[in-house]
Amino acid sequence: MNEKRDVFAVCAVNEEKGSFTGEWQRVLIVDCEEFAEVRFLDSGGRDMVLTSSLYRIHSQ
C-alpha cells in the first residue's frame, strides 16, 4: 500500500523572485516527474521547477 506523504525542500529561486524573498525558499513538493510542481510555504504561490534546484529537508 502506497501512503502519500508531504515532502518538503528548499528551492533555489529565480533572480526576480529572489530579490524580494531571498535566494532559497521552503517549498512543499506537490508533484515530481521531469519537473517538480512546488508550493512556496513562506511567500505563497506555485511554480514548476527543475528537480536539481531542490534539496530535501525535514518537515519540522
MOPAC internal coordinates of N, CA, C and O (Angstrom, degrees):
PM7 1SCF
backbone

  N    0.0000 0     0.00 0     0.00 0    0    0    0
  C    1.4370 1     0.00 0     0.00 0    1    0    0
  C    1.5307 1   109.25 1     0.00 0    2    1    0
  O    1.2310 1   120.04 1   -55.43 1    3    2    1
  N    1.3264 1   117.53 1   124.57 1    3    2    1
  C    1.4637 1   122.01 1   177.54 1    5    3    2
  C    1.5168 1   110.04 1   -87.52 1    6    5    3
  O    1.2310 1   121.49 1   -55.84 1    7    6    5
  N    1.3033 1   114.75 1   124.16 1    7    6    5
  C    1.4529 1   121.04 1   178.74 1    9    7    6
  C    1.5237 1   108.77 1  -105.69 1   10    9    7
  O    1.2310 1   120.44 1   -54.91 1   11   10    9
  N    1.3303 1   116.76 1   125.09 1   11   10    9
  C    1.4615 1   119.91 1  -179.11 1   13   11   10
  C    1.5182 1   109.28 1   -79.10 1   14   13   11
  O    1.2310 1   121.04 1   -49.65 1   15   14   13
  N    1.3275 1   115.61 1   130.35 1   15   14   13
  C    1.4591 1   122.11 1   177.88 1   17   15   14
  C    1.5157 1   109.41 1  -122.69 1   18   17   15
  O    1.2310 1   121.26 1   -29.47 1   19   18   17
  N    1.3231 1   115.20 1   150.53 1   19   18   17
  C    1.4620 1   119.67 1   173.24 1   21   19   18
  C    1.5225 1   108.43 1   -73.81 1   22   21   19
  O    1.2310 1   120.90 1   -44.79 1   23   22   21
  N    1.3292 1   115.88 1   135.21 1   23   22   21
  C    1.4603 1   121.50 1   177.43 1   25   23   22
  C    1.5184 1   107.55 1  -118.99 1   26   25   23
  O    1.2310 1   121.07 1   -54.42 1   27   26   25
  N    1.3253 1   115.55 1   125.58 1   27   26   25
  C    1.4567 1   122.17 1  -177.61 1   29   27   26
  C    1.5253 1   109.69 1  -108.45 1   30   29   27
  O    1.2310 1   121.08 1   -28.05 1   31   30   29
  N    1.3295 1   115.54 1   151.95 1   31   30   29
  C    1.4643 1   120.71 1  -179.30 1   33   31   30
  C    1.5237 1   108.71 1  -153.99 1   34   33   31
  O    1.2310 1   121.23 1   -10.26 1   35   34   33
  N    1.3174 1   115.25 1   169.74 1   35   34   33
  C    1.4567 1   120.72 1   163.99 1   37   35   34
  C    1.5181 1   105.80 1  -106.66 1   38   37   35
  O    1.2310 1   121.23 1   -33.04 1   39   38   37
  N    1.3022 1   115.25 1   146.96 1   39   38   37
  C    1.4537 1   121.22 1  -173.24 1   41   39   38
  C    1.5162 1   109.87 1  -129.90 1   42   41   39
  O    1.2310 1   120.27 1   -48.32 1   43   42   41
  N    1.3130 1   117.09 1   131.68 1   43   42   41
  C    1.4618 1   121.35 1   172.20 1   45   43   42
  C    1.5263 1   107.01 1   -72.60 1   46   45   43
  O    1.2310 1   120.46 1   -53.14 1   47   46   45
  N    1.3324 1   116.73 1   126.86 1   47   46   45
  C    1.4639 1   120.38 1  -177.25 1   49   47   46
  C    1.5220 1   110.99 1  -106.66 1   50   49   47
  O    1.2310 1   121.42 1   -16.42 1   51   50   49
  N    1.3231 1   114.90 1   163.58 1   51   50   49
  C    1.4679 1   119.58 1  -178.48 1   53   51   50
  C    1.5254 1   110.84 1   -68.97 1   54   53   51
  O    1.2310 1   121.21 1   -15.14 1   55   54   53
  N    1.2982 1   115.29 1   164.86 1   55   54   53
  C    1.4687 1   121.87 1  -174.56 1   57   55   54
  C    1.5231 1   112.19 1   -59.44 1   58   57   55
  O    1.2310 1   120.42 1   140.00 1   59   58   57
  N    1.3389 1   116.80 1   -40.00 1   59   58   57
  C    1.4631 1   120.45 1  -178.84 1   61   59   58
  C    1.5231 1   111.21 1   -62.83 1   62   61   59
  O    1.2310 1   120.12 1   129.15 1   63   62   61
  N    1.3172 1   117.38 1   -50.85 1   63   62   61
  C    1.4672 1   121.32 1   179.89 1   65   63   62
  C    1.5297 1   110.48 1   -68.79 1   66   65   63
  O    1.2310 1   120.02 1   142.02 1   67   66   65
  N    1.3185 1   117.58 1   -37.98 1   67   66   65
  C    1.4490 1   122.08 1  -178.82 1   69   67   66
  C    1.5150 1   113.95 1   -65.25 1   70   69   67
  O    1.2310 1   120.03 1   153.57 1   71   70   69
  N    1.3210 1   117.55 1   -26.43 1   71   70   69
  C    1.4647 1   119.93 1  -179.97 1   73   71   70
  C    1.5201 1   111.51 1   -67.13 1   74   73   71
  O    1.2310 1   119.80 1   156.90 1   75   74   73
  N    1.3317 1   117.99 1   -23.10 1   75   74   73
  C    1.4581 1   122.13 1   179.26 1   77   75   74
  C    1.5198 1   112.68 1   -98.63 1   78   77   75
  O    1.2310 1   120.09 1   149.20 1   79   78   77
  N    1.3268 1   117.44 1   -30.80 1   79   78   77
  C    1.4669 1   119.65 1  -169.14 1   81   79   78
  C    1.5193 1   114.23 1  -123.87 1   82   81   79
  O    1.2310 1   119.44 1   174.57 1   83   82   81
  N    1.2911 1   118.68 1    -5.43 1   83   82   81
  C    1.4601 1   121.15 1  -176.13 1   85   83   82
  C    1.5139 1   111.27 1   102.28 1   86   85   83
  O    1.2310 1   121.32 1   -20.88 1   87   86   85
  N    1.3097 1   115.09 1   159.12 1   87   86   85
  C    1.4692 1   121.53 1  -173.88 1   89   87   86
  C    1.5287 1   113.24 1   -68.28 1   90   89   87
  O    1.2310 1   120.09 1   150.80 1   91   90   89
  N    1.3336 1   117.43 1   -29.20 1   91   90   89
  C    1.4678 1   122.33 1  -178.81 1   93   91   90
  C    1.5154 1   109.71 1  -118.30 1   94   93   91
  O    1.2310 1   120.83 1   -38.84 1   95   94   93
  N    1.3400 1   116.01 1   141.16 1   95   94   93
  C    1.4539 1   120.70 1   177.54 1   97   95   94
  C    1.5212 1   110.03 1  -134.14 1   98   97   95
  O    1.2310 1   121.21 1   -32.64 1   99   98   97
  N    1.3288 1   115.30 1   147.36 1   99   98   97
  C    1.4657 1   120.13 1   174.29 1  101   99   98
  C    1.5219 1   108.60 1   -77.88 1  102  101   99
  O    1.2310 1   120.95 1   -43.38 1  103  102  101
  N    1.3244 1   115.78 1   136.62 1  103  102  101
  C    1.4644 1   120.81 1  -178.92 1  105  103  102
  C    1.5209 1   110.56 1  -136.28 1  106  105  103
  O    1.2310 1   121.74 1   -22.46 1  107  106  105
  N    1.3239 1   114.27 1   157.54 1  107  106  105
  C    1.4553 1   123.00 1   167.77 1  109  107  106
  C    1.5197 1   105.97 1  -105.66 1  110  109  107
  O    1.2310 1   120.26 1   -52.91 1  111  110  109
  N    1.3181 1   117.11 1   127.09 1  111  110  109
  C    1.4647 1   120.48 1   179.47 1  113  111  110
  C    1.5213 1   107.94 1   -82.05 1  114  113  111
  O    1.2310 1   121.02 1   -63.97 1  115  114  113
  N    1.3309 1   115.65 1   116.03 1  115  114  113
  C    1.4587 1   122.56 1  -176.95 1  117  115  114
  C    1.5289 1   110.13 1   -85.18 1  118  117  115
  O    1.2310 1   120.79 1   137.37 1  119  118  117
  N    1.3313 1   116.09 1   -42.63 1  119  118  117
  C    1.4646 1   121.84 1  -179.35 1  121  119  118
  C    1.5228 1   107.22 1  -152.94 1  122  121  119
  O    1.2310 1   120.49 1   -32.01 1  123  122  121
  N    1.3170 1   116.68 1   147.99 1  123  122  121
  C    1.4564 1   119.06 1  -177.31 1  125  123  122
  C    1.5215 1   110.34 1  -146.40 1  126  125  123
  O    1.2310 1   121.56 1   -64.87 1  127  126  125
  N    1.3217 1   114.62 1   115.13 1  127  126  125
  C    1.4580 1   121.65 1   173.44 1  129  127  126
  C    1.5205 1   106.28 1  -132.75 1  130  129  127
  O    1.2310 1   119.68 1    63.09 1  131  130  129
  N    1.3315 1   118.22 1  -116.91 1  131  130  129
  C    1.4673 1   120.52 1   175.75 1  133  131  130
  C    1.5327 1   109.57 1   -67.79 1  134  133  131
  O    1.2310 1   120.79 1   138.92 1  135  134  133
  N    1.3222 1   116.09 1   -41.08 1  135  134  133
  C    1.4597 1   123.75 1   172.44 1  137  135  134
  C    1.5150 1   107.28 1  -115.93 1  138  137  135
  O    1.2310 1   120.64 1   -17.36 1  139  138  137
  N    1.3234 1   116.38 1   162.64 1  139  138  137
  C    1.4604 1   120.37 1   178.77 1  141  139  138
  C    1.5227 1   109.06 1  -112.07 1  142  141  139
  O    1.2310 1   120.93 1   -46.50 1  143  142  141
  N    1.3291 1   115.84 1   133.50 1  143  142  141
  C    1.4585 1   120.07 1   170.99 1  145  143  142
  C    1.5193 1   106.71 1   -90.19 1  146  145  143
  O    1.2310 1   120.44 1   -54.89 1  147  146  145
  N    1.3165 1   116.76 1   125.11 1  147  146  145
  C    1.4636 1   121.06 1  -176.63 1  149  147  146
  C    1.5212 1   110.48 1  -124.48 1  150  149  147
  O    1.2310 1   121.62 1   -26.64 1  151  150  149
  N    1.3449 1   114.51 1   153.36 1  151  150  149
  C    1.4640 1   121.93 1   172.34 1  153  151  150
  C    1.5181 1   106.98 1  -114.12 1  154  153  151
  O    1.2310 1   120.25 1   -57.06 1  155  154  153
  N    1.3274 1   117.12 1   122.94 1  155  154  153
  C    1.4581 1   121.81 1  -179.04 1  157  155  154
  C    1.5206 1   109.30 1   -75.41 1  158  157  155
  O    1.2310 1   120.38 1   -57.87 1  159  158  157
  N    1.3271 1   116.88 1   122.13 1  159  158  157
  C    1.4506 1   121.35 1  -174.44 1  161  159  158
  C    1.5212 1   113.18 1   -78.00 1  162  161  159
  O    1.2310 1   119.59 1   145.23 1  163  162  161
  N    1.3110 1   118.38 1   -34.77 1  163  162  161
  C    1.4576 1   121.19 1  -175.38 1  165  163  162
  C    1.5244 1   113.61 1   -91.00 1  166  165  163
  O    1.2310 1   120.26 1   143.35 1  167  166  165
  N    1.3113 1   117.10 1   -36.65 1  167  166  165
  C    1.4605 1   119.98 1  -174.90 1  169  167  166
  C    1.5267 1   113.52 1  -106.89 1  170  169  167
  O    1.2310 1   120.32 1   169.26 1  171  170  169
  N    1.3402 1   116.99 1   -10.74 1  171  170  169
  C    1.4541 1   120.68 1  -178.75 1  173  171  170
  C    1.5115 1   112.00 1    81.81 1  174  173  171
  O    1.2310 1   120.97 1   -12.61 1  175  174  173
  N    1.2926 1   115.76 1   167.39 1  175  174  173
  C    1.4525 1   121.76 1   179.29 1  177  175  174
  C    1.5164 1   112.67 1    92.23 1  178  177  175
  O    1.2310 1   121.38 1    -7.98 1  179  178  177
  N    1.3100 1   114.96 1   172.02 1  179  178  177
  C    1.4688 1   123.47 1   179.65 1  181  179  178
  C    1.5147 1   108.97 1  -133.02 1  182  181  179
  O    1.2310 1   121.50 1   -21.05 1  183  182  181
  N    1.3315 1   114.73 1   158.95 1  183  182  181
  C    1.4627 1   119.17 1   177.94 1  185  183  182
  C    1.5208 1   108.38 1  -160.62 1  186  185  183
  O    1.2310 1   121.15 1   -17.51 1  187  186  185
  N    1.3200 1   115.41 1   162.49 1  187  186  185
  C    1.4640 1   122.40 1   171.39 1  189  187  186
  C    1.5185 1   106.45 1  -101.20 1  190  189  187
  O    1.2310 1   120.51 1   -50.62 1  191  190  189
  N    1.3466 1   116.62 1   129.38 1  191  190  189
  C    1.4646 1   120.97 1  -177.16 1  193  191  190
  C    1.5182 1   109.61 1  -132.59 1  194  193  191
  O    1.2310 1   120.95 1   -18.60 1  195  194  193
  N    1.3180 1   115.79 1   161.40 1  195  194  193
  C    1.4571 1   121.06 1   174.08 1  197  195  194
  C    1.5246 1   109.07 1   -69.36 1  198  197  195
  O    1.2310 1   120.24 1   -40.39 1  199  198  197
  N    1.3015 1   117.15 1   139.61 1  199  198  197
  C    1.4597 1   119.49 1   179.03 1  201  199  198
  C    1.5285 1   111.55 1   -64.02 1  202  201  199
  O    1.2310 1   119.92 1   154.59 1  203  202  201
  N    1.3194 1   117.76 1   -25.41 1  203  202  201
  C    1.4614 1   120.59 1   179.05 1  205  203  202
  C    1.5267 1   112.83 1   -70.67 1  206  205  203
  O    1.2310 1   120.09 1   168.99 1  207  206  205
  N    1.3438 1   117.43 1   -11.01 1  207  206  205
  C    1.4632 1   120.42 1   178.21 1  209  207  206
  C    1.5286 1   111.98 1   -92.66 1  210  209  207
  O    1.2310 1   120.14 1  -175.46 1  211  210  209
  N    1.3393 1   117.34 1     4.54 1  211  210  209
  C    1.4594 1   122.23 1  -176.80 1  213  211  210
  C    1.5278 1   111.45 1  -107.64 1  214  213  211
  O    1.2310 1   121.09 1   -40.12 1  215  214  213
  N    1.3311 1   115.53 1   139.88 1  215  214  213
  C    1.4563 1   122.31 1   173.66 1  217  215  214
  C    1.5102 1   107.90 1  -130.78 1  218  217  215
  O    1.2310 1   120.98 1   -63.02 1  219  218  217
  N    1.3202 1   115.74 1   116.98 1  219  218  217
  C    1.4668 1   121.78 1  -175.08 1  221  219  218
  C    1.5249 1   111.05 1   -63.91 1  222  221  219
  O    1.2310 1   121.14 1   -39.95 1  223  222  221
  N    1.3487 1   115.43 1   140.05 1  223  222  221
  C    1.4618 1   121.83 1   175.66 1  225  223  222
  C    1.5226 1   108.61 1  -132.00 1  226  225  223
  O    1.2310 1   120.62 1   -12.96 1  227  226  225
  N    1.3274 1   116.41 1   167.04 1  227  226  225
  C    1.4578 1   121.21 1   176.30 1  229  227  226
  C    1.5211 1   109.15 1   -75.18 1  230  229  227
  O    1.2310 1   120.52 1   -25.33 1  231  230  229
  N    1.2992 1   116.62 1   154.67 1  231  230  229
  C    1.4630 1   121.48 1  -177.28 1  233  231  230
  C    1.5234 1   113.44 1   -71.70 1  234  233  231
  O    1.2310 1   119.73 1   162.49 1  235  234  233
  N    1.3208 1   118.13 1   -17.51 1  235  234  233
  C    1.4707 1   120.53 1  -177.04 1  237  235  234
  C    1.4966 1   111.69 1   -99.61 1  238  237  235
  O    1.2310 1   120.10 1   180.00 1  239  238  237

